[in-house]
């Protein structure tokens, strides 16, 4: 394995750690399906960046975070639920992204590309994942309280709107890190599947976070190995998602078997 490939795998593992943690809170907030929609907010920026011959992640970051802010404002001003607010922005962003992205770059934008990462790119991605993990550590108590009892959170001085905004930005930053090798269609899969897997296996929050992160990291490593030795696809995203779905199926089977006993 070349140095660039090793850095890409290591970055993917750090992304998996962040995605596993974020996915737990997204599941508790009942917005795991919205995570699939949020990743599409990067598509217009990716398309414009491809047109201008820029780094696509710069364009993707711009529209992803602008879209995230717009979602938060829509939710706050109109009273729409998070999923509905995100859906409003999603419809427009997906159409614009598909229209402006050059045809030869559309597959890479949607499914990612398996390219070596530079040391600078690795360090930038590592810094982003560390920001996500640290932010969740600092936010976890206020976030959990705002999820389970918004009124109680507000009465204790927690700014629920601000906590929701912080979480949406952490959510979007995690997706941004995964765009390189997962694309806009699959970047959210490591938030949805590992968290759902962990939910079948434990009810304790600390174990929930641990199992979700472990399932996410295992899926990434297994996905890279499967792609290297079996599928040999130009992107690793599909094999990662296949293995994550397999883990979910096993956890579902275990939960169903335990319920029948």
FENZI-V347616 format. One record per run of one state. SS is the DSSP state (~ for helix, > for strand, _ for the rest). FROM is the first residue (numbers start at 0). TO is the last residue. If there is no record, write none. Layout:
# FENZI-V347616
ss: <SS	SS>
from: <FROM	FROM>
to: <TO	TO>
This chain:
# FENZI-V347616
ss: <_	~	_	~	_	~	_	~	_	~	_	~	_	~	_	~	_	~	_	~	_	~	_>
from: <0	2	28	31	51	55	78	81	100	102	111	118	148	149	155	159	186	188	201	204	231	236	260>
to: <1	27	30	50	54	77	80	99	101	110	117	147	148	154	158	185	187	200	203	230	235	259	260>
